[in-house]
Structure formats: structure tokens, C-alpha cells
Amino acid sequence: MHLEDYFEFLSPDDIRIKGHRIGIDDVIKYYLQGYSPEQILEELPTLNLEKIFATLTYYLHNRTEIDAYMLRLEKWRE
């Protein structure tokens, strides 16, 4: 299984965790605030640790691109 298999790439600015309405940005925001994977699970209980770890691994492997993605989302939401 590839990391990308955990996600739905709906558009360049909409990446969601497969089977959920939760975007990868939701998980990453908690991670960047210092939450552990277990604490993220408490905040997003419809996920499981496998999907949280997959999201964090995807982020760490693609940090530059995902940081740009997060910035675009933040600007769009403003």
C-alpha cells in the first residue's frame, strides 16, 4: 500500500482522508500544535491511529508542498 492510498485528492487544495470528510490539514494542524497521535485521535475520534500516522508520514515526506497547501487553505479561509 502506498501512502497516497490513504487520501482522496479532490483538487490541489482539497486533500481528505479516504472514507472521511476530514482533511489532512485538520490532522496536521493538531500535530503542529504539539499534539501526539493519540491526542489527535481524541480530537478526531472517527479516525484511527493508522490513518493519523499515514497523514503525518505523508506530511513529513512532502513538507514543503504541504506547508504551501496549508498556507493556501489558511488564506482562502480568511
C-alpha positions as CSV (number, residue, x, y, z in Angstrom):
1,M,0.0,0.0,0.0
2,H,1.2,3.5,-0.9
3,L,0.7,6.5,1.4
4,E,-1.3,8.2,-1.2
5,D,-3.9,5.3,-1.0
6,Y,-5.0,6.8,2.4
7,F,-6.2,10.0,0.8
8,E,-8.6,11.4,-1.7
9,F,-7.1,14.2,-3.8
10,L,-10.3,16.0,-4.7
11,S,-8.4,19.1,-6.0
12,P,-5.0,20.6,-5.5
13,D,-6.4,22.4,-2.5
14,D,-8.7,19.7,-1.1
15,I,-7.0,16.5,0.2
16,R,-9.1,14.4,2.5
17,I,-8.5,11.2,4.4
18,K,-10.2,8.4,2.5
19,G,-13.6,7.5,3.9
20,H,-13.9,10.7,5.9
21,R,-14.8,14.3,5.4
22,I,-11.7,15.2,7.4
23,G,-8.9,17.0,5.5
24,I,-5.3,16.2,6.1
25,D,-5.0,19.8,7.3
26,D,-7.1,19.0,10.3
27,V,-4.6,16.3,11.5
28,I,-1.6,18.4,10.6
29,K,-2.8,21.5,12.5
30,Y,-3.0,19.4,15.7
31,Y,0.4,17.9,15.0
32,L,2.0,21.4,14.5
33,Q,0.4,22.5,17.8
34,G,2.3,19.7,19.6
35,Y,-0.4,17.1,19.9
36,S,0.7,13.4,19.9
37,P,-1.0,11.0,17.5
38,E,-3.0,9.6,20.5
39,Q,-4.1,13.2,21.4
40,I,-5.1,13.8,17.8
41,L,-7.2,10.7,17.9
42,E,-9.0,12.1,21.0
43,E,-9.8,15.2,19.0
44,L,-10.8,13.3,15.8
45,P,-12.2,10.1,17.1
46,T,-13.7,8.9,13.8
47,L,-10.1,8.3,12.6
48,N,-7.8,5.6,13.7
49,L,-4.1,5.7,14.6
50,E,-3.1,4.1,11.3
51,K,-4.7,7.0,9.3
52,I,-3.2,9.6,11.6
53,F,0.3,8.1,11.3
54,A,-0.2,7.8,7.5
55,T,-1.2,11.5,7.4
56,L,1.8,12.6,9.5
57,T,4.2,10.4,7.4
58,Y,2.8,11.9,4.2
59,Y,3.3,15.4,5.7
60,L,6.9,14.7,6.8
61,H,7.8,13.3,3.4
62,N,6.2,16.2,1.5
63,R,6.7,19.0,4.0
64,T,7.4,21.8,1.5
65,E,4.4,21.1,-0.6
66,I,2.0,20.5,2.3
67,D,3.2,23.7,4.1
68,A,2.3,25.6,0.9
69,Y,-1.0,23.7,0.7
70,M,-1.7,24.7,4.4
71,L,-0.9,28.3,3.7
72,R,-3.2,28.4,0.6
73,L,-6.0,27.0,2.7
74,E,-5.4,29.5,5.5
75,K,-5.5,32.4,3.1
76,W,-8.7,31.1,1.4
77,R,-10.4,30.7,4.8
78,E,-9.6,34.3,5.7
